[in-house]
Amino acid sequence: MINSRMSALALAAALAVFAASAGAEGPPAQEPGVVVEVAKASVARVAPRRWVPGGVVSRNDARLATSGAGRLEYVAEVGTRVRSGERVAKLEDEAVRLRVDDAKAEVARIESQRAMSERQLQRLEKVGSTISQTQLDEVRSQLAVLTAQLQQAQVRQRVAQHDLDQTEVRAPFAGVVTERLAQRGEYVATGAAIAHLVDTVHVEARVQAPLTLVGLVRSDMELPVRIADRQIKASVRTVVPVGEERSRQFELRLTLANNALSVGTAIEVGLPEREATDSLVVPRDAIAVRQDGNYVMRVKADNTAEKVTVTSVATDGDLVTIRGSVAVGDLVVVRGVERLQHGQRVTVLTRAADVRGAGGRMNSE
């Protein structure tokens, strides 16, 4: 009897423990969602862009020549970097130096004669009335003639010195010698180009654009510039509103913030084609690009992902204008789009900075 009662108590205790443990567990927990980062779709001012090719050019680019003639004695090697005022080329100068010496000697001779004439005039003026006025006038006239001759001789000396200075071709600005247009030992005529000098520090973008766009581009306007696989901003320095007769294009110069770009680098500049209008935009990372079409993953109120097919209309940096069933204020996934499936639960970890709202400025391709 006692054993039967003990067995019943043990069974009841075991049932109580099982019931308690079952009550503590409760309903099964939900599976955690995929961790994502989201951003809000918004509206921005958009103007369609036309991308036109251009290049990086130097603001100082010159073919250096001499105003003299002669045989070349020295030309800087290609690749030589020179400072402003430094010698780039040199002509043989022996004949010019002889002319300088001859002019100096002529100046010295006339100065000696003029000094003697001045002394003679001073002596005659001291004598006073003992000499005739005619004799005094002759000495004064001789002094005036020698003074004029001295001035002429000094001018000839300066001309000869100038010719001597022109036998050296000096850099008008700091730069790099990119080409030898004449070689050492060659005879060059007056005005012949000797070397090509390019300033590699002060550079800018040069673009030839269709004349139909000239009214939409203004000085100091910021425009996107594509260089290979990256994009930067550049400010319009000047617009030359004159079209070339055959091509019907005008020239545009832009100031580049990054002067490290090499002269000759190919670029593309996005020019506005018409006035800006309001358009729906999302971050570039929100767009999943596939062969069968582009889409975004929108986060619904129940924290599930919804696949929405969209058409990418234009881009501007990190923003894309789209068309599709996306409304202003919708949350779209910007991190983790690739691993999401339609209807899958998500956990919003962070929220990216909001896309620029209405009144912001953006331009399209």
C-alpha positions in Angstrom: 0.0 0.0 0.0 2.8 2.4 1.0 4.7 1.6 -2.2 1.6 2.2 -4.4 1.1 5.6 -2.7 4.8 6.6 -3.2 4.6 5.7 -6.9 1.4 7.9 -7.3 3.1 10.8 -5.7 6.2 10.5 -7.9 4.1 10.3 -11.0 2.2 13.5 -10.0 5.4 15.3 -9.3 6.8 14.4 -12.6 3.6 15.6 -14.3 3.8 18.9 -12.4 7.4 19.4 -13.5 6.5 18.7 -17.1 3.5 21.1 -17.0 5.7 23.9 -15.5 8.4 23.5 -18.1 5.8 23.5 -20.9 4.2 26.7 -19.5 7.6 28.5 -19.2 8.5 27.9 -22.9 5.4 29.6 -24.4 4.9 30.0 -28.2 7.9 29.5 -30.5 10.0 32.6 -31.2 9.9 34.2 -34.7 13.0 33.8 -36.9 15.1 37.0 -37.0 15.0 38.9 -40.3 17.9 39.9 -42.6 19.7 42.9 -41.3 19.5 45.8 -43.8 20.1 49.5 -44.1 17.3 51.6 -45.7 16.8 55.1 -47.1 13.7 57.1 -47.9 12.6 57.8 -51.5 12.2 61.5 -52.1 11.8 64.2 -54.8 14.6 66.4 -56.2 15.0 68.9 -59.0 16.3 67.1 -62.1 17.5 68.3 -65.5 18.4 65.8 -68.2 22.1 65.8 -69.1 24.0 65.3 -72.2 27.5 63.9 -71.7 30.0 65.5 -74.1 33.7 64.5 -74.4 36.5 66.8 -73.6 40.1 66.8 -72.2 42.4 68.2 -69.6 44.5 71.1 -71.0 47.2 73.4 -69.6 46.4 77.0 -69.1 50.0 77.8 -70.2 51.2 76.0 -73.3 53.7 77.6 -75.7 56.0 76.8 -78.5 59.1 78.9 -77.6 60.9 80.8 -80.3 63.7 83.3 -80.6 63.6 86.7 -82.2 67.2 86.2 -83.4 68.8 83.9 -86.0 71.8 81.6 -85.6 73.1 78.1 -84.9 71.7 76.3 -81.9 74.2 75.7 -79.1 71.9 74.2 -76.5 68.3 72.9 -76.2 66.9 71.4 -73.0 66.1 67.7 -73.1 62.5 66.5 -73.3 61.1 66.0 -69.8 63.3 68.8 -68.3 61.3 70.8 -65.7 62.2 74.5 -65.7 61.3 77.4 -63.5 60.0 80.7 -64.9 62.9 82.7 -66.4 65.2 79.6 -66.6 67.1 79.0 -69.9 65.5 76.5 -72.3 67.7 77.0 -75.4 70.8 79.0 -76.4 72.1 80.3 -79.8 75.8 80.8 -80.7 76.4 84.5 -79.7 80.0 85.3 -80.7 79.0 87.7 -83.6 76.4 89.4 -81.4 78.9 89.9 -78.6 81.3 91.6 -81.0 78.5 94.0 -82.0 77.9 94.7 -78.3 81.7 95.4 -77.7 81.7 97.7 -80.8 78.7 99.7 -79.6 80.3 100.1 -76.2 83.5 101.4 -77.8 81.6 103.9 -79.9 79.8 105.1 -76.8 83.1 105.5 -74.9 84.7 107.5 -77.9 81.8 109.9 -78.1 81.6 110.4 -74.4 85.3 111.3 -74.5 84.8 113.9 -77.2 81.8 115.3 -75.5 83.7 115.7 -72.3 86.5 117.6 -74.1 84.0 119.8 -75.8 82.4 120.6 -72.4 85.7 121.6 -70.9 86.5 123.8 -73.9 83.1 125.6 -73.6 83.7 126.2 -69.9 87.2 127.8 -70.6 85.7 130.1 -73.3 82.9 131.2 -71.1 85.5 132.2 -68.4 87.4 134.3 -70.9 84.3 136.3 -71.6 84.6 139.3 -74.0 88.0 138.5 -75.3 86.6 135.9 -77.8 84.0 136.4 -80.5 80.4 135.2 -80.1 80.8 133.2 -83.3 83.6 131.1 -81.8 81.5 130.5 -78.7 78.5 129.5 -80.7 80.6 127.0 -82.7 81.7 125.2 -79.5 78.2 125.1 -78.1 76.9 123.6 -81.4 79.7 121.0 -81.4 78.7 120.0 -77.8 75.0 119.7 -78.9 76.0 117.5 -81.8 78.2 115.2 -79.7 75.3 114.9 -77.1 72.9 113.7 -79.9 75.6 111.3 -81.2 76.1 109.9 -77.7 72.3 109.2 -77.4 72.3 107.4 -80.8 75.3 105.3 -79.8 73.7 104.4 -76.5 70.6 103.2 -78.3 72.7 101.1 -80.7 74.4 99.6 -77.6 71.0 98.7 -76.1 69.9 97.1 -79.4 73.0 95.0 -79.5 72.6 94.0 -75.9 68.9 93.1 -76.6 70.1 90.9 -79.6 72.6 89.2 -77.2 69.8 88.6 -74.7 67.7 87.0 -77.4 70.3 84.4 -78.1 69.0 82.7 -74.9 65.4 81.4 -74.9 64.0 81.5 -71.4 60.9 80.0 -70.0 58.0 82.5 -69.7 56.4 80.2 -67.0 57.3 77.2 -65.0 56.7 73.9 -66.9 58.0 70.8 -68.6 59.8 70.6 -72.0 57.6 68.2 -73.9 59.2 68.4 -77.4 62.3 69.6 -79.1 61.3 71.4 -82.3 65.0 72.0 -83.3 68.2 70.2 -82.5 71.6 71.3 -81.3 73.7 72.4 -84.3 70.8 73.4 -86.5 70.6 76.9 -87.9 67.3 78.5 -87.0 65.7 81.6 -88.6 64.2 84.5 -86.7 60.8 83.4 -85.2 61.4 79.6 -85.6 60.0 77.5 -82.8 62.7 75.7 -80.8 60.9 73.9 -77.9 57.4 73.1 -76.6 56.8 74.1 -73.0 53.7 73.0 -71.0 52.6 74.0 -67.6 51.5 70.8 -65.8 50.3 72.5 -62.6 47.7 75.0 -63.8 45.3 72.8 -65.7 41.6 73.0 -66.7 39.0 71.0 -68.6 38.2 72.0 -72.2 35.0 70.9 -73.9 33.5 71.5 -77.3 29.7 71.3 -76.8 26.7 71.7 -79.2 25.7 75.3 -79.7 22.1 74.5 -78.7 23.2 74.1 -75.1 25.0 77.4 -74.7 22.0 79.1 -73.1 21.8 76.6 -70.3 25.5 76.9 -69.2 26.6 79.8 -67.0 29.9 80.9 -65.5 30.5 79.4 -61.9 28.0 76.6 -62.5 29.0 73.3 -61.1 28.9 70.4 -63.5 29.7 66.7 -63.1 32.9 65.4 -64.8 33.5 61.8 -65.4 37.1 60.6 -65.5 37.4 56.8 -66.2 35.4 55.1 -63.5 35.0 58.1 -61.1 33.1 61.3 -61.1 34.0 64.7 -59.7 32.5 68.2 -59.7 34.0 71.1 -61.7 33.1 74.8 -61.8 32.6 76.5 -65.2 35.4 79.1 -65.6 34.2 80.6 -68.8 31.8 80.1 -71.7 32.8 81.2 -75.2 29.4 81.8 -76.8 30.6 81.7 -80.3 29.9 78.6 -82.5 32.3 77.2 -85.0 30.8 77.5 -88.5 31.1 73.9 -89.5 30.7 72.0 -86.2 28.1 74.4 -84.6 29.9 73.9 -81.3 31.0 76.4 -78.6 33.9 76.1 -76.2 33.6 75.6 -72.5 36.4 75.8 -69.9 36.1 74.4 -66.4 38.2 74.8 -63.3 39.3 71.4 -61.9 39.7 71.1 -58.1 42.2 68.3 -58.6 45.2 69.8 -60.4 46.9 66.4 -60.3 45.2 65.3 -63.5 47.6 65.0 -66.4 47.3 67.2 -69.5 45.6 65.2 -72.2 43.4 63.1 -69.8 40.1 62.2 -71.5 37.0 63.4 -69.6 33.2 63.7 -70.1 31.2 66.6 -68.9 27.5 66.4 -68.1 25.7 69.5 -69.6 22.1 70.3 -68.9 19.7 69.8 -71.9 16.7 71.7 -70.4 15.5 73.3 -67.3 15.1 71.2 -64.1 11.9 69.4 -63.1 10.8 67.5 -60.0 11.5 63.8 -60.1 11.5 60.8 -57.8 15.0 59.8 -56.6 16.6 57.0 -54.6 20.2 56.2 -53.7 22.2 54.4 -56.4 22.8 51.5 -54.0 19.1 50.8 -53.8 18.9 49.7 -57.5 19.5 46.0 -58.2 20.6 45.7 -61.8 19.7 42.5 -63.6 19.5 41.3 -67.2 15.7 40.9 -67.0 15.3 44.4 -65.5 16.1 46.6 -62.5 14.3 46.6 -59.2 14.3 47.9 -55.6 13.4 46.1 -52.4 10.8 48.1 -50.5 10.3 47.6 -46.7 6.6 47.2 -45.9 4.9 48.1 -42.6 5.2 44.4 -41.4 9.0 44.5 -41.9 8.9 42.3 -45.0 10.7 43.0 -48.2 8.7 43.7 -51.4 10.3 43.5 -54.8 9.3 46.5 -57.0 10.4 46.7 -60.7 11.6 50.1 -61.6 13.2 51.9 -64.6 16.4 53.9 -64.0 16.1 57.2 -65.8 19.1 59.1 -64.8 22.0 59.3 -62.3 23.8 62.1 -60.4 26.6 60.9 -58.2 24.9 58.6 -55.6 21.3 59.3 -56.7 19.1 57.8 -59.4 15.9 59.0 -60.8 13.4 56.2 -61.3 10.0 55.3 -62.7 7.9 52.6 -61.1 5.5 51.8 -58.2 7.5 53.6 -55.6 6.1 56.6 -53.8 7.7 59.5 -51.9 8.5 58.4 -48.4 8.8 54.7 -49.2 11.7 52.9 -47.4 14.0 51.1 -49.8 16.9 48.8 -48.9 20.3 50.3 -49.7 22.5 47.6 -48.0 21.7 44.0 -48.4 19.5 44.1 -51.6 21.4 41.3 -53.2 20.6 38.7 -50.6 16.9 39.6 -50.1 14.0 37.6 -51.5 10.5 38.9 -52.0 8.4 38.5 -48.8 11.5 37.8 -46.6 11.5 39.4 -43.1 14.0 42.2 -42.5 15.5 43.9 -39.5 16.4 47.6 -40.1 19.8 48.1 -38.5 20.4 51.7 -39.6 18.8 54.3 -41.8 20.9 56.1 -44.4 20.8 59.9 -44.7 17.6 60.9 -46.5 17.8 61.7 -50.2 17.6 65.4 -50.9 14.1 66.5 -50.8 12.1 68.8 -53.1 14.0 71.9 -53.8 17.3 70.0 -53.9 19.2 69.9 -57.2 20.2 67.0 -59.3 20.9 66.3 -62.9 20.5 63.3 -65.1 22.4 61.5 -67.8 
